């Protein structure tokens, strides 16, 4: 049985179309695999960043506690300085009075 020109042409284009579809599907499968790999990498990076963020949040809350502690220490030192300045002024006044008494006698 001989194929006429139309049948041959139709068979040729059908095979060509199937070949293109197969190549396109393989290309899509390859692209799909690449995208899945990128998603996996992005998820791993997100998990890593999430754990780093949680660590930073923990450090931040510890720093808030430390800053509050330092503020209390600074306030206590400021009070000590004020008390020492008062004591120094009182001591200076006592010395002046003693000098005045020594000069009179």
Buried (B, 14 or more C-beta within 10 A) or exposed (E): EEEEEEEEEEEEEEEEEEEEEEEEEEEEEEEEEEEEEEEEEEEEEEEEEEEEEEEEEEEEEEEEEEEEEEEEEEEEEEEEEEEEEEEEEEEEEEEEEEEEEEEEE
